[in-house]
Amino acid sequence: MTSPHLPRPEFGLIIVGDEILSGKRADKHMPKTIELLSARGLSLDWADYVGDSPDRITRTLARAFESHSIVFSCGGIGATPDDHTRQCAARALGVDLVLHPQAELLIRERMQDVAKEQGVPYEPERHDNVHRLNMGVFPKGAQIIPNPYNKIPGFSCYGPAGGAVHFVPGFPVMAWPMIEWVLDTHYPHLFQHEAWIEKSVIVFGSMEATLTPLMESLERAHEGIKVFSLPSVDHPQYGRHIELGVKGSPEAVARAYPDLLLGLKPFGVELGPELVRS
């Protein structure tokens, strides 16, 4: 568990699959993950997209395990030839793949359910049923993530440097409730029950590089806030401008925003409307 005296870990997302990079399917996981995190007062810090290349998936997962981040990895945990994520996770951790005993029980339950639905006898030693058990072969030491849709579990692994990666299927109907379960089961101590807000001002006649020292000084002076700048060159209402602001708890923003406005005065810039978002 993260100490309350330490900053919260970053949240990351890995999307695996050639179909996303080729454009055959549009990714829906990132906006939904942002939504699930936001509902708990959290935010997504980074995301990686990676095709079905075992070497690239392994490198991506190795970085995640070393990152001290809490990461959700969507896709590639099935048992078809183009599913490599389970094997790559084991390789990134330097451990063996083993059939997880609880996963085996859940997968066998699912096979029995399907046989009953189809009105046929359950044949545990039939080739296709034996093959399905590969979906429960995880890196040694993995913990399972329950799947309320069809019982075929995902799994969680933890790197020696502190990074946690939670592996879920690529299907949204399965992945999203599994991500919610991970958040609500393992990380409620990180939830921010106080809403965050953003307060910003439109700045004309400046460049981001010019304002960077001010942004850095504000973050040093005000713990718990983030300073952001969003430049635009062809905004339909404001034209070329920078939206400069701070985000954090209402109390932190109330302290930091006046200092932002005060810090802009020496630059002699023209200021436009002020914006508040929650």
ZAKEZA-147248 format. One line per field, with one value per residue (C-alpha): residue number from 1; residue in one letter; x negated, y negated, z. Coordinates in Angstrom, 2 decimals, decimal comma, padded with zeros to 5 digits. Layout:
N
i: NUM ...;
aa: A ...;
u: X ...;
v: Y ...;
w: Z ...;
//
This chain:
278
i: 1 2 3 4 5 6 7 8 9 10 11 12 13 14 15 16 17 18 19 20 21 22 23 24 25 26 27 28 29 30 31 32 33 34 35 36 37 38 39 40 41 42 43 44 45 46 47 48 49 50 51 52 53 54 55 56 57 58 59 60 61 62 63 64 65 66 67 68 69 70 71 72 73 74 75 76 77 78 79 80 81 82 83 84 85 86 87 88 89 90 91 92 93 94 95 96 97 98 99 100 101 102 103 104 105 106 107 108 109 110 111 112 113 114 115 116 117 118 119 120 121 122 123 124 125 126 127 128 129 130 131 132 133 134 135 136 137 138 139 140 141 142 143 144 145 146 147 148 149 150 151 152 153 154 155 156 157 158 159 160 161 162 163 164 165 166 167 168 169 170 171 172 173 174 175 176 177 178 179 180 181 182 183 184 185 186 187 188 189 190 191 192 193 194 195 196 197 198 199 200 201 202 203 204 205 206 207 208 209 210 211 212 213 214 215 216 217 218 219 220 221 222 223 224 225 226 227 228 229 230 231 232 233 234 235 236 237 238 239 240 241 242 243 244 245 246 247 248 249 250 251 252 253 254 255 256 257 258 259 260 261 262 263 264 265 266 267 268 269 270 271 272 273 274 275 276 277 278;
aa: M T S P H L P R P E F G L I I V G D E I L S G K R A D K H M P K T I E L L S A R G L S L D W A D Y V G D S P D R I T R T L A R A F E S H S I V F S C G G I G A T P D D H T R Q C A A R A L G V D L V L H P Q A E L L I R E R M Q D V A K E Q G V P Y E P E R H D N V H R L N M G V F P K G A Q I I P N P Y N K I P G F S C Y G P A G G A V H F V P G F P V M A W P M I E W V L D T H Y P H L F Q H E A W I E K S V I V F G S M E A T L T P L M E S L E R A H E G I K V F S L P S V D H P Q Y G R H I E L G V K G S P E A V A R A Y P D L L L G L K P F G V E L G P E L V R S;
u: 000,00 -001,22 -002,19 000,02 -003,16 -004,31 -002,94 -000,44 -001,88 -001,21 001,50 000,60 002,39 001,04 003,19 002,01 003,08 002,30 005,96 005,70 002,54 003,86 007,11 009,31 010,66 010,79 009,48 012,20 010,10 008,31 011,41 013,13 010,08 009,90 013,59 013,14 010,15 011,83 014,85 012,44 010,61 007,66 006,14 004,31 000,65 -000,53 000,52 -001,33 -000,01 -001,86 -001,23 -001,43 -005,24 -006,55 -009,84 -008,12 -005,46 -008,19 -010,13 -006,96 -006,03 -009,57 -009,39 -006,02 -007,29 -010,21 -008,11 -006,52 -003,23 000,12 000,73 003,66 002,77 005,65 005,52 003,43 004,08 006,02 004,67 004,51 001,19 001,38 001,81 -001,60 -000,98 -001,10 -004,39 -005,86 -004,92 -006,75 -009,78 -009,80 -009,75 -012,21 -009,84 -008,20 -004,66 -002,50 001,13 002,73 004,81 007,67 007,71 007,90 010,96 012,69 011,93 013,21 016,37 016,83 016,38 018,96 021,37 020,97 021,48 024,66 025,94 025,31 026,87 023,74 021,58 018,55 015,40 012,44 009,83 011,10 008,34 010,06 010,94 007,37 006,19 008,51 006,61 003,77 005,83 005,01 001,26 -000,19 -003,62 -004,56 -003,30 -000,46 002,81 006,09 008,57 012,16 014,08 017,82 018,69 017,49 015,31 012,06 009,80 007,20 004,14 001,92 -001,88 -004,25 -007,75 -010,72 -010,92 -007,32 -005,44 -002,09 -000,57 003,01 003,79 007,33 008,83 009,20 013,00 014,49 017,44 014,91 012,06 013,93 015,61 012,30 010,47 013,13 012,66 008,90 009,33 011,99 010,26 006,60 006,46 009,32 006,70 005,60 009,04 009,36 012,73 012,26 012,97 010,16 010,65 008,76 008,49 006,79 006,46 006,06 002,66 001,93 -001,45 -003,74 -005,45 -005,52 -009,30 -009,04 -006,50 -008,25 -010,25 -007,01 -005,33 -008,25 -008,33 -004,58 -004,87 -007,79 -005,89 -002,54 -002,69 000,13 000,93 000,05 -000,60 000,43 000,18 002,22 001,01 003,20 002,37 005,79 008,47 011,81 012,48 009,12 006,74 003,09 002,87 001,82 004,24 002,19 003,59 003,32 005,20 005,60 007,87 010,05 008,00 004,68 005,92 007,27 003,77 001,83 003,95 003,44 -000,32 000,00 001,69 -000,85 -003,70 -002,38 -002,54 -006,28 -005,83 -003,51 -001,19 002,46 004,86 008,18 011,03 010,53 011,79 012,83 013,39 014,25;
v: 000,00 -003,49 -005,59 -008,68 -010,72 -009,74 -011,20 -008,92 -006,62 -007,39 -005,52 -004,08 -002,26 000,20 001,12 004,24 005,23 004,79 004,06 000,74 -000,42 000,65 -001,25 001,85 001,01 -002,27 -002,23 -002,69 -001,76 -005,05 -007,29 -004,71 -004,33 -008,12 -008,08 -005,31 -007,04 -010,45 -009,05 -008,22 -011,54 -010,06 -010,70 -008,85 -009,88 -007,98 -005,50 -003,22 -001,54 001,56 004,05 007,83 007,93 010,08 008,18 004,80 005,97 007,37 004,08 002,10 004,30 004,23 000,43 000,61 002,96 000,60 -002,57 -002,51 -003,03 -001,32 -000,08 001,51 003,64 004,39 007,18 010,15 012,47 015,11 018,43 017,90 017,63 013,82 013,47 012,86 010,75 013,52 014,86 011,38 010,53 013,61 012,74 009,14 010,39 013,24 015,88 019,06 019,43 021,72 022,77 020,76 023,18 020,75 019,74 023,41 023,90 020,86 021,87 025,40 023,91 021,85 024,90 026,80 023,86 023,77 027,51 027,27 024,36 026,38 029,52 031,63 033,54 031,78 033,51 032,13 034,05 033,02 031,25 027,86 027,88 028,70 025,87 023,40 023,94 021,95 018,85 019,54 019,90 016,79 015,60 017,35 015,39 013,67 012,84 013,28 010,58 011,92 011,63 011,18 011,68 015,23 016,21 016,33 014,31 011,68 011,37 008,92 008,96 006,84 005,86 005,76 001,98 001,52 001,29 003,11 004,25 005,50 007,55 007,64 008,80 006,54 006,85 003,75 005,71 007,72 005,24 002,31 004,03 005,79 002,45 001,14 004,19 003,64 -000,03 000,58 003,65 002,61 -001,18 -002,82 -004,44 -006,51 -007,87 -011,63 -012,34 -016,08 -017,20 -018,73 -021,89 -023,78 -027,55 -029,20 -032,41 -033,09 -034,71 -036,66 -037,72 -035,21 -031,87 -028,76 -028,87 -032,39 -031,30 -028,07 -029,58 -030,97 -027,58 -025,83 -028,33 -027,95 -024,16 -024,55 -027,06 -025,24 -021,57 -019,50 -021,62 -021,11 -024,00 -023,51 -025,42 -024,74 -026,71 -027,30 -028,93 -029,01 -028,98 -030,09 -032,53 -033,60 -033,02 -032,53 -032,26 -030,16 -028,89 -028,98 -027,53 -025,48 -022,38 -020,62 -020,74 -023,88 -025,12 -024,60 -026,28 -029,21 -029,76 -029,21 -031,03 -034,56 -033,92 -032,87 -036,17 -038,11 -036,27 -037,23 -040,98 -041,43 -039,88 -042,66 -040,19 -040,77 -038,59 -037,29 -035,44 -033,31 -029,72 -027,33 -023,60 -020,92;
w: 000,00 -000,82 002,17 002,62 002,89 -000,60 -003,84 -005,51 -008,17 -011,80 -013,68 -017,08 -019,87 -022,45 -025,45 -027,29 -030,79 -034,46 -035,12 -033,26 -035,04 -038,45 -037,95 -038,20 -034,76 -032,89 -029,33 -026,73 -023,71 -023,14 -022,89 -020,67 -018,41 -018,08 -017,12 -014,53 -012,97 -013,01 -011,15 -008,33 -008,37 -010,27 -013,69 -016,44 -016,67 -019,74 -022,42 -024,85 -027,97 -029,14 -031,95 -031,74 -031,70 -028,82 -028,54 -028,47 -026,00 -023,72 -023,79 -023,09 -020,13 -018,75 -018,67 -016,95 -014,23 -013,62 -013,62 -010,15 -012,03 -011,69 -015,22 -017,01 -020,05 -022,41 -024,97 -026,05 -023,09 -025,03 -026,28 -030,05 -031,94 -032,11 -028,34 -026,80 -023,70 -021,09 -022,45 -022,75 -019,17 -017,92 -020,05 -018,80 -015,20 -015,77 -014,39 -015,70 -016,98 -014,84 -014,81 -012,01 -009,88 -009,27 -012,93 -013,89 -011,68 -013,16 -016,74 -016,11 -014,60 -017,74 -019,98 -017,93 -018,21 -021,99 -022,31 -020,22 -022,33 -025,50 -024,08 -024,57 -022,06 -020,60 -021,84 -019,85 -021,83 -025,26 -027,19 -027,44 -023,74 -022,76 -025,02 -023,29 -020,05 -021,64 -020,86 -017,20 -017,74 -016,12 -014,95 -011,71 -008,72 -010,61 -008,88 -010,71 -011,70 -011,75 -015,02 -014,37 -018,04 -018,67 -015,66 -017,72 -015,41 -016,03 -013,84 -011,97 -011,72 -009,66 -010,67 -008,27 -008,69 -007,58 -010,86 -010,96 -014,25 -014,36 -017,46 -018,84 -022,16 -025,16 -025,17 -023,47 -022,04 -020,02 -019,56 -018,10 -015,11 -014,44 -014,34 -011,96 -009,73 -009,58 -008,66 -006,01 -004,53 -004,51 -004,64 -002,71 -000,46 -003,46 -004,32 -004,12 -002,55 -002,92 -006,47 -008,52 -010,51 -013,19 -013,36 -016,31 -018,28 -021,98 -022,64 -025,81 -027,12 -025,44 -026,07 -023,92 -023,56 -022,13 -019,53 -018,53 -015,61 -014,16 -014,48 -012,77 -009,91 -009,31 -008,99 -006,57 -004,47 -004,37 -003,45 -004,90 -007,96 -011,60 -013,95 -017,57 -020,84 -023,97 -026,99 -030,03 -033,36 -035,03 -032,35 -033,88 -031,03 -029,62 -032,54 -031,51 -027,75 -024,76 -022,13 -018,92 -015,73 -012,57 -011,46 -008,13 -005,11 -004,85 -001,89 -003,65 -006,82 -004,79 -003,41 -006,63 -009,21 -007,83 -007,90 -011,54 -012,43 -010,40 -012,10 -015,54 -014,88 -015,59 -019,05 -020,19 -021,90 -022,76 -020,80 -022,07 -020,37 -017,29 -017,38 -014,60 -015,11 -012,59;
//
